[in-house]
Structure formats: structure tokens, C-alpha cells
Amino acid sequence: KMLEKRKGIPPPVHNLSAKGLTLLYAMIKYDPDERIAAHQALQHPYFQELWQVTSNHFNLER
């Protein structure tokens, strides 16, 4: 039982949201033509989610 059957490849970062993983995989593509550009990455939904959490955090402290 030490070797359990694995289901797929484990995520490289355990505490990253699904949107974060999507962005990470887009940024680490080997082919530069397939890789996401910096200006596209900044528009990714992950950052919208991150900025929303950050702004909510600062609004609660007022």
C-alpha cells in the first residue's frame, strides 16, 4: 500500500487557486509563441481575484 495509484500530475503549488494555476501554466509554456505576454498576464482573472481580495482587506481595516 505504500505505492498508491496517483490521479494525474499534482499541482506545482498547493495553495494556488484554479485561476492562479491557469495563469502559471500559461506563463511557463516552452514555446514563446504560445506563452502569455506580460500585458496579457496582468489582465488575467487571477489578478482580478487577487486585487479584489486585497482591496477588500484594506476596506475592512478602515
Secondary structure, 3 states (H helix, E strand, C coil): CCCCCCCCCCCCCCCCCHHHHHHHHHHCCCCCCCCCCHHHHCCCHHHHHHHHHHHHHHHHCC
